[in-house]
Amino acid sequence: MSTTIVKETTSVKLDKTAKDEAKRIFKQLGLTMGEAFNLFLYQVSLNKGLPFEIKIPNKVTQKTIEEARQGENLDDFTISELK
């Protein structure tokens, strides 16, 4: 018994840089953009929500993000310091 998958074309607006980077990664994984999107949609269905955790940052993190966006309280550091 064969199951036929009905495919539908859709249109979405994507960030070009994010899309191009994702396409490069999908190619390394042997996936097309459509296959990757379908995997995401299957995972949403299986998880009954997003297949990854999303949190609202706490007040300290929100303040830090806002300061960084405004260029405040930024310190220079080297890659070796991060390690």
PDB file as gemmi writes it, atoms N, CA and C in Angstrom:
CRYST1    1.000    1.000    1.000  90.00  90.00  90.00 P 1                      
ATOM      1  N   MET A   1       0.840  -1.177   0.000  1.00  0.00           N  
ATOM      2  CA  MET A   1       0.000   0.000   0.000  1.00  0.00           C  
ATOM      3  C   MET A   1       0.884   1.239   0.000  1.00  0.00           C  
ATOM      4  N   SER A   2       0.665   2.111  -0.927  1.00  0.00           N  
ATOM      5  CA  SER A   2       1.482   3.312  -1.074  1.00  0.00           C  
ATOM      6  C   SER A   2       0.721   4.543  -0.598  1.00  0.00           C  
ATOM      7  N   THR A   3       1.411   5.383   0.146  1.00  0.00           N  
ATOM      8  CA  THR A   3       0.814   6.631   0.606  1.00  0.00           C  
ATOM      9  C   THR A   3       1.315   7.752  -0.284  1.00  0.00           C  
ATOM     10  N   THR A   4       0.395   8.516  -0.825  1.00  0.00           N  
ATOM     11  CA  THR A   4       0.761   9.641  -1.673  1.00  0.00           C  
ATOM     12  C   THR A   4       0.838  10.904  -0.824  1.00  0.00           C  
ATOM     13  N   ILE A   5       1.951  11.585  -0.925  1.00  0.00           N  
ATOM     14  CA  ILE A   5       2.127  12.853  -0.210  1.00  0.00           C  
ATOM     15  C   ILE A   5       1.727  13.969  -1.164  1.00  0.00           C  
ATOM     16  N   VAL A   6       0.766  14.745  -0.750  1.00  0.00           N  
ATOM     17  CA  VAL A   6       0.333  15.887  -1.542  1.00  0.00           C  
ATOM     18  C   VAL A   6       1.238  17.057  -1.217  1.00  0.00           C  
ATOM     19  N   LYS A   7       1.834  17.633  -2.234  1.00  0.00           N  
ATOM     20  CA  LYS A   7       2.730  18.764  -2.026  1.00  0.00           C  
ATOM     21  C   LYS A   7       2.044  20.043  -2.471  1.00  0.00           C  
ATOM     22  N   GLU A   8       2.382  21.119  -1.781  1.00  0.00           N  
ATOM     23  CA  GLU A   8       1.770  22.405  -2.054  1.00  0.00           C  
ATOM     24  C   GLU A   8       2.862  23.465  -2.087  1.00  0.00           C  
ATOM     25  N   THR A   9       2.779  24.353  -3.033  1.00  0.00           N  
ATOM     26  CA  THR A   9       3.726  25.457  -3.119  1.00  0.00           C  
ATOM     27  C   THR A   9       3.242  26.587  -2.226  1.00  0.00           C  
ATOM     28  N   THR A  10       4.186  27.200  -1.523  1.00  0.00           N  
ATOM     29  CA  THR A  10       3.849  28.324  -0.662  1.00  0.00           C  
ATOM     30  C   THR A  10       4.917  29.396  -0.838  1.00  0.00           C  
ATOM     31  N   SER A  11       4.619  30.566  -0.382  1.00  0.00           N  
ATOM     32  CA  SER A  11       5.558  31.674  -0.488  1.00  0.00           C  
ATOM     33  C   SER A  11       5.772  32.266   0.899  1.00  0.00           C  
ATOM     34  N   VAL A  12       7.023  32.467   1.258  1.00  0.00           N  
ATOM     35  CA  VAL A  12       7.360  33.088   2.535  1.00  0.00           C  
ATOM     36  C   VAL A  12       8.444  34.131   2.297  1.00  0.00           C  
ATOM     37  N   LYS A  13       8.453  35.147   3.123  1.00  0.00           N  
ATOM     38  CA  LYS A  13       9.508  36.164   3.054  1.00  0.00           C  
ATOM     39  C   LYS A  13      10.561  35.799   4.090  1.00  0.00           C  
ATOM     40  N   LEU A  14      11.809  35.660   3.625  1.00  0.00           N  
ATOM     41  CA  LEU A  14      12.904  35.231   4.481  1.00  0.00           C  
ATOM     42  C   LEU A  14      14.029  36.254   4.462  1.00  0.00           C  
ATOM     43  N   ASP A  15      14.782  36.289   5.541  1.00  0.00           N  
ATOM     44  CA  ASP A  15      16.005  37.074   5.591  1.00  0.00           C  
ATOM     45  C   ASP A  15      16.994  36.436   4.614  1.00  0.00           C  
ATOM     46  N   LYS A  16      17.464  37.201   3.625  1.00  0.00           N  
ATOM     47  CA  LYS A  16      18.319  36.646   2.569  1.00  0.00           C  
ATOM     48  C   LYS A  16      19.597  36.026   3.119  1.00  0.00           C  
ATOM     49  N   THR A  17      20.241  36.703   4.046  1.00  0.00           N  
ATOM     50  CA  THR A  17      21.496  36.179   4.598  1.00  0.00           C  
ATOM     51  C   THR A  17      21.257  34.854   5.315  1.00  0.00           C  
ATOM     52  N   ALA A  18      20.214  34.807   6.141  1.00  0.00           N  
ATOM     53  CA  ALA A  18      19.900  33.578   6.874  1.00  0.00           C  
ATOM     54  C   ALA A  18      19.546  32.453   5.899  1.00  0.00           C  
ATOM     55  N   LYS A  19      18.784  32.779   4.862  1.00  0.00           N  
ATOM     56  CA  LYS A  19      18.390  31.778   3.868  1.00  0.00           C  
ATOM     57  C   LYS A  19      19.612  31.223   3.139  1.00  0.00           C  
ATOM     58  N   ASP A  20      20.493  32.098   2.688  1.00  0.00           N  
ATOM     59  CA  ASP A  20      21.680  31.652   1.957  1.00  0.00           C  
ATOM     60  C   ASP A  20      22.567  30.765   2.820  1.00  0.00           C  
ATOM     61  N   GLU A  21      22.752  31.139   4.081  1.00  0.00           N  
ATOM     62  CA  GLU A  21      23.575  30.330   4.994  1.00  0.00           C  
ATOM     63  C   GLU A  21      22.910  28.976   5.245  1.00  0.00           C  
ATOM     64  N   ALA A  22      21.605  28.998   5.445  1.00  0.00           N  
ATOM     65  CA  ALA A  22      20.880  27.742   5.675  1.00  0.00           C  
ATOM     66  C   ALA A  22      20.970  26.842   4.450  1.00  0.00           C  
ATOM     67  N   LYS A  23      20.815  27.406   3.265  1.00  0.00           N  
ATOM     68  CA  LYS A  23      20.910  26.597   2.037  1.00  0.00           C  
ATOM     69  C   LYS A  23      22.274  25.928   1.922  1.00  0.00           C  
ATOM     70  N   ARG A  24      23.321  26.666   2.301  1.00  0.00           N  
ATOM     71  CA  ARG A  24      24.676  26.100   2.247  1.00  0.00           C  
ATOM     72  C   ARG A  24      24.787  24.908   3.200  1.00  0.00           C  
ATOM     73  N   ILE A  25      24.235  25.066   4.392  1.00  0.00           N  
ATOM     74  CA  ILE A  25      24.278  23.984   5.386  1.00  0.00           C  
ATOM     75  C   ILE A  25      23.424  22.809   4.931  1.00  0.00           C  
ATOM     76  N   PHE A  26      22.215  23.087   4.417  1.00  0.00           N  
ATOM     77  CA  PHE A  26      21.348  22.011   3.943  1.00  0.00           C  
ATOM     78  C   PHE A  26      22.036  21.220   2.835  1.00  0.00           C  
ATOM     79  N   LYS A  27      22.746  21.920   1.947  1.00  0.00           N  
ATOM     80  CA  LYS A  27      23.455  21.239   0.858  1.00  0.00           C  
ATOM     81  C   LYS A  27      24.485  20.269   1.421  1.00  0.00           C  
ATOM     82  N   GLN A  28      25.218  20.694   2.458  1.00  0.00           N  
ATOM     83  CA  GLN A  28      26.200  19.802   3.097  1.00  0.00           C  
ATOM     84  C   GLN A  28      25.516  18.585   3.717  1.00  0.00           C  
ATOM     85  N   LEU A  29      24.282  18.775   4.162  1.00  0.00           N  
ATOM     86  CA  LEU A  29      23.522  17.678   4.767  1.00  0.00           C  
ATOM     87  C   LEU A  29      22.796  16.828   3.728  1.00  0.00           C  
ATOM     88  N   GLY A  30      22.862  17.254   2.465  1.00  0.00           N  
ATOM     89  CA  GLY A  30      22.177  16.517   1.406  1.00  0.00           C  
ATOM     90  C   GLY A  30      20.682  16.796   1.368  1.00  0.00           C  
ATOM     91  N   LEU A  31      20.272  17.971   1.823  1.00  0.00           N  
ATOM     92  CA  LEU A  31      18.860  18.337   1.859  1.00  0.00           C  
ATOM     93  C   LEU A  31      18.583  19.539   0.966  1.00  0.00           C  
ATOM     94  N   THR A  32      17.414  19.548   0.385  1.00  0.00           N  
ATOM     95  CA  THR A  32      16.965  20.746  -0.307  1.00  0.00           C  
ATOM     96  C   THR A  32      16.285  21.653   0.725  1.00  0.00           C  
ATOM     97  N   MET A  33      16.040  22.887   0.338  1.00  0.00           N  
ATOM     98  CA  MET A  33      15.331  23.811   1.226  1.00  0.00           C  
ATOM     99  C   MET A  33      13.943  23.245   1.543  1.00  0.00           C  
ATOM    100  N   GLY A  34      13.258  22.717   0.544  1.00  0.00           N  
ATOM    101  CA  GLY A  34      11.928  22.151   0.758  1.00  0.00           C  
ATOM    102  C   GLY A  34      11.950  20.972   1.717  1.00  0.00           C  
ATOM    103  N   GLU A  35      12.942  20.085   1.566  1.00  0.00           N  
ATOM    104  CA  GLU A  35      13.056  18.937   2.483  1.00  0.00           C  
ATOM    105  C   GLU A  35      13.315  19.402   3.912  1.00  0.00           C  
ATOM    106  N   ALA A  36      14.173  20.411   4.057  1.00  0.00           N  
ATOM    107  CA  ALA A  36      14.477  20.935   5.395  1.00  0.00           C  
ATOM    108  C   ALA A  36      13.232  21.566   6.024  1.00  0.00           C  
ATOM    109  N   PHE A  37      12.472  22.317   5.238  1.00  0.00           N  
ATOM    110  CA  PHE A  37      11.243  22.910   5.765  1.00  0.00           C  
ATOM    111  C   PHE A  37      10.249  21.824   6.163  1.00  0.00           C  
ATOM    112  N   ASN A  38      10.128  20.780   5.340  1.00  0.00           N  
ATOM    113  CA  ASN A  38       9.219  19.690   5.688  1.00  0.00           C  
ATOM    114  C   ASN A  38       9.662  19.000   6.976  1.00  0.00           C  
ATOM    115  N   LEU A  39      10.963  18.784   7.157  1.00  0.00           N  
ATOM    116  CA  LEU A  39      11.451  18.203   8.412  1.00  0.00           C  
ATOM    117  C   LEU A  39      11.049  19.077   9.597  1.00  0.00           C  
ATOM    118  N   PHE A  40      11.217  20.378   9.437  1.00  0.00           N  
ATOM    119  CA  PHE A  40      10.818  21.309  10.495  1.00  0.00           C  
ATOM    120  C   PHE A  40       9.324  21.170  10.789  1.00  0.00           C  
ATOM    121  N   LEU A  41       8.501  21.152   9.744  1.00  0.00           N  
ATOM    122  CA  LEU A  41       7.052  21.051   9.938  1.00  0.00           C  
ATOM    123  C   LEU A  41       6.666  19.733  10.594  1.00  0.00           C  
ATOM    124  N   TYR A  42       7.320  18.631  10.210  1.00  0.00           N  
ATOM    125  CA  TYR A  42       7.053  17.336  10.850  1.00  0.00           C  
ATOM    126  C   TYR A  42       7.396  17.398  12.340  1.00  0.00           C  
ATOM    127  N   GLN A  43       8.508  18.044  12.672  1.00  0.00           N  
ATOM    128  CA  GLN A  43       8.916  18.158  14.070  1.00  0.00           C  
ATOM    129  C   GLN A  43       7.940  19.036  14.863  1.00  0.00           C  
ATOM    130  N   VAL A  44       7.435  20.085  14.250  1.00  0.00           N  
ATOM    131  CA  VAL A  44       6.421  20.911  14.908  1.00  0.00           C  
ATOM    132  C   VAL A  44       5.208  20.050  15.236  1.00  0.00           C  
ATOM    133  N   SER A  45       4.804  19.242  14.283  1.00  0.00           N  
ATOM    134  CA  SER A  45       3.646  18.369  14.489  1.00  0.00           C  
ATOM    135  C   SER A  45       3.916  17.346  15.593  1.00  0.00           C  
ATOM    136  N   LEU A  46       5.070  16.698  15.554  1.00  0.00           N  
ATOM    137  CA  LEU A  46       5.419  15.701  16.564  1.00  0.00           C  
ATOM    138  C   LEU A  46       5.519  16.300  17.958  1.00  0.00           C  
ATOM    139  N   ASN A  47       6.085  17.508  18.053  1.00  0.00           N  
ATOM    140  CA  ASN A  47       6.294  18.170  19.338  1.00  0.00           C  
ATOM    141  C   ASN A  47       5.091  18.976  19.800  1.00  0.00           C  
ATOM    142  N   LYS A  48       4.115  19.131  18.931  1.00  0.00           N  
ATOM    143  CA  LYS A  48       2.958  19.979  19.232  1.00  0.00           C  
ATOM    144  C   LYS A  48       3.411  21.394  19.611  1.00  0.00           C  
ATOM    145  N   GLY A  49       4.424  21.853  18.939  1.00  0.00           N  
ATOM    146  CA  GLY A  49       4.997  23.177  19.167  1.00  0.00           C  
ATOM    147  C   GLY A  49       6.335  23.254  18.464  1.00  0.00           C  
ATOM    148  N   LEU A  50       7.050  24.315  18.729  1.00  0.00           N  
ATOM    149  CA  LEU A  50       8.372  24.457  18.112  1.00  0.00           C  
ATOM    150  C   LEU A  50       9.311  23.370  18.619  1.00  0.00           C  
ATOM    151  N   PRO A  51      10.157  22.828  17.760  1.00  0.00           N  
ATOM    152  CA  PRO A  51      11.046  21.739  18.166  1.00  0.00           C  
ATOM    153  C   PRO A  51      12.312  22.197  18.882  1.00  0.00           C  
ATOM    154  N   PHE A  52      12.262  23.389  19.438  1.00  0.00           N  
ATOM    155  CA  PHE A  52      13.368  23.904  20.231  1.00  0.00           C  
ATOM    156  C   PHE A  52      12.789  24.863  21.254  1.00  0.00           C  
ATOM    157  N   GLU A  53      13.548  25.114  22.298  1.00  0.00           N  
ATOM    158  CA  GLU A  53      13.065  25.943  23.392  1.00  0.00           C  
ATOM    159  C   GLU A  53      13.230  27.424  23.069  1.00  0.00           C  
ATOM    160  N   ILE A  54      12.193  28.183  23.334  1.00  0.00           N  
ATOM    161  CA  ILE A  54      12.252  29.635  23.181  1.00  0.00           C  
ATOM    162  C   ILE A  54      11.815  30.241  24.501  1.00  0.00           C  
ATOM    163  N   LYS A  55      12.633  31.137  25.001  1.00  0.00           N  
ATOM    164  CA  LYS A  55      12.334  31.773  26.281  1.00  0.00           C  
ATOM    165  C   LYS A  55      12.371  33.282  26.136  1.00  0.00           C  
ATOM    166  N   ILE A  56      11.597  33.940  26.964  1.00  0.00           N  
ATOM    167  CA  ILE A  56      11.676  35.390  27.062  1.00  0.00           C  
ATOM    168  C   ILE A  56      12.815  35.684  28.037  1.00  0.00           C  
ATOM    169  N   PRO A  57      13.798  36.499  27.616  1.00  0.00           N  
ATOM    170  CA  PRO A  57      14.929  36.767  28.503  1.00  0.00           C  
ATOM    171  C   PRO A  57      14.487  37.442  29.808  1.00  0.00           C  
ATOM    172  N   ASN A  58      15.237  37.144  30.879  1.00  0.00           N  
ATOM    173  CA  ASN A  58      14.929  37.801  32.160  1.00  0.00           C  
ATOM    174  C   ASN A  58      15.320  39.273  32.072  1.00  0.00           C  
ATOM    175  N   LYS A  59      14.978  40.033  33.104  1.00  0.00           N  
ATOM    176  CA  LYS A  59      15.184  41.489  33.092  1.00  0.00           C  
ATOM    177  C   LYS A  59      16.655  41.876  32.908  1.00  0.00           C  
ATOM    178  N   VAL A  60      17.566  41.144  33.560  1.00  0.00           N  
ATOM    179  CA  VAL A  60      19.000  41.450  33.443  1.00  0.00           C  
ATOM    180  C   VAL A  60      19.456  41.235  32.008  1.00  0.00           C  
ATOM    181  N   THR A  61      19.041  40.119  31.407  1.00  0.00           N  
ATOM    182  CA  THR A  61      19.425  39.828  30.025  1.00  0.00           C  
ATOM    183  C   THR A  61      18.814  40.848  29.073  1.00  0.00           C  
ATOM    184  N   GLN A  62      17.552  41.211  29.288  1.00  0.00           N  
ATOM    185  CA  GLN A  62      16.900  42.216  28.443  1.00  0.00           C  
ATOM    186  C   GLN A  62      17.658  43.548  28.500  1.00  0.00           C  
ATOM    187  N   LYS A  63      18.071  43.945  29.704  1.00  0.00           N  
ATOM    188  CA  LYS A  63      18.815  45.196  29.878  1.00  0.00           C  
ATOM    189  C   LYS A  63      20.164  45.115  29.159  1.00  0.00           C  
ATOM    190  N   THR A  64      20.844  43.988  29.282  1.00  0.00           N  
ATOM    191  CA  THR A  64      22.143  43.794  28.639  1.00  0.00           C  
ATOM    192  C   THR A  64      22.013  43.840  27.120  1.00  0.00           C  
ATOM    193  N   ILE A  65      20.980  43.192  26.588  1.00  0.00           N  
ATOM    194  CA  ILE A  65      20.746  43.203  25.140  1.00  0.00           C  
ATOM    195  C   ILE A  65      20.499  44.629  24.659  1.00  0.00           C  
ATOM    196  N   GLU A  66      19.656  45.361  25.368  1.00  0.00           N  
ATOM    197  CA  GLU A  66      19.343  46.739  24.989  1.00  0.00           C  
ATOM    198  C   GLU A  66      20.597  47.617  25.040  1.00  0.00           C  
ATOM    199  N   GLU A  67      21.420  47.461  26.072  1.00  0.00           N  
ATOM    200  CA  GLU A  67      22.664  48.235  26.167  1.00  0.00           C  
ATOM    201  C   GLU A  67      23.597  47.903  25.005  1.00  0.00           C  
ATOM    202  N   ALA A  68      23.694  46.637  24.668  1.00  0.00           N  
ATOM    203  CA  ALA A  68      24.557  46.232  23.551  1.00  0.00           C  
ATOM    204  C   ALA A  68      24.058  46.833  22.239  1.00  0.00           C  
ATOM    205  N   ARG A  69      22.751  46.833  22.045  1.00  0.00           N  
ATOM    206  CA  ARG A  69      22.184  47.423  20.821  1.00  0.00           C  
ATOM    207  C   ARG A  69      22.486  48.912  20.731  1.00  0.00           C  
ATOM    208  N   GLN A  70      22.590  49.567  21.873  1.00  0.00           N  
ATOM    209  CA  GLN A  70      22.887  50.992  21.917  1.00  0.00           C  
ATOM    210  C   GLN A  70      24.396  51.262  21.981  1.00  0.00           C  
ATOM    211  N   GLY A  71      25.195  50.198  21.967  1.00  0.00           N  
ATOM    212  CA  GLY A  71      26.642  50.344  22.004  1.00  0.00           C  
ATOM    213  C   GLY A  71      27.187  50.695  23.366  1.00  0.00           C  
ATOM    214  N   GLU A  72      26.420  50.418  24.422  1.00  0.00           N  
ATOM    215  CA  GLU A  72      26.839  50.749  25.781  1.00  0.00           C  
ATOM    216  C   GLU A  72      27.442  49.537  26.484  1.00  0.00           C  
ATOM    217  N   ASN A  73      28.371  49.803  27.411  1.00  0.00           N  
ATOM    218  CA  ASN A  73      28.965  48.763  28.268  1.00  0.00           C  
ATOM    219  C   ASN A  73      29.568  47.608  27.482  1.00  0.00           C  
ATOM    220  N   LEU A  74      30.197  47.932  26.364  1.00  0.00           N  
ATOM    221  CA  LEU A  74      30.845  46.905  25.555  1.00  0.00           C  
ATOM    222  C   LEU A  74      32.340  46.922  25.830  1.00  0.00           C  
ATOM    223  N   ASP A  75      32.907  45.762  26.085  1.00  0.00           N  
ATOM    224  CA  ASP A  75      34.342  45.643  26.316  1.00  0.00           C  
ATOM    225  C   ASP A  75      34.972  44.874  25.169  1.00  0.00           C  
ATOM    226  N   ASP A  76      36.171  45.281  24.783  1.00  0.00           N  
ATOM    227  CA  ASP A  76      36.916  44.526  23.793  1.00  0.00           C  
ATOM    228  C   ASP A  76      37.512  43.290  24.456  1.00  0.00           C  
ATOM    229  N   PHE A  77      37.559  42.198  23.710  1.00  0.00           N  
ATOM    230  CA  PHE A  77      38.174  40.968  24.211  1.00  0.00           C  
ATOM    231  C   PHE A  77      38.724  40.193  23.027  1.00  0.00           C  
ATOM    232  N   THR A  78      39.628  39.289  23.346  1.00  0.00           N  
ATOM    233  CA  THR A  78      40.235  38.473  22.284  1.00  0.00           C  
ATOM    234  C   THR A  78      39.562  37.105  22.263  1.00  0.00           C  
ATOM    235  N   ILE A  79      39.780  36.404  21.175  1.00  0.00           N  
ATOM    236  CA  ILE A  79      39.236  35.044  21.049  1.00  0.00           C  
ATOM    237  C   ILE A  79      39.823  34.144  22.140  1.00  0.00           C  
ATOM    238  N   SER A  80      41.103  34.300  22.430  1.00  0.00           N  
ATOM    239  CA  SER A  80      41.716  33.469  23.463  1.00  0.00           C  
ATOM    240  C   SER A  80      41.109  33.721  24.826  1.00  0.00           C  
ATOM    241  N   GLU A  81      40.665  34.955  25.094  1.00  0.00           N  
ATOM    242  CA  GLU A  81      39.993  35.244  26.366  1.00  0.00           C  
ATOM    243  C   GLU A  81      38.654  34.509  26.460  1.00  0.00           C  
ATOM    244  N   LEU A  82      37.996  34.332  25.341  1.00  0.00           N  
ATOM    245  CA  LEU A  82      36.737  33.585  25.326  1.00  0.00           C  
ATOM    246  C   LEU A  82      36.940  32.109  25.630  1.00  0.00           C  
ATOM    247  N   LYS A  83      38.094  31.599  25.207  1.00  0.00           N  
ATOM    248  CA  LYS A  83      38.384  30.173  25.430  1.00  0.00           C  
ATOM    249  C   LYS A  83      38.726  29.950  26.880  1.00  0.00           C  
TER     250      LYS A  83                                                      
END                                                                             
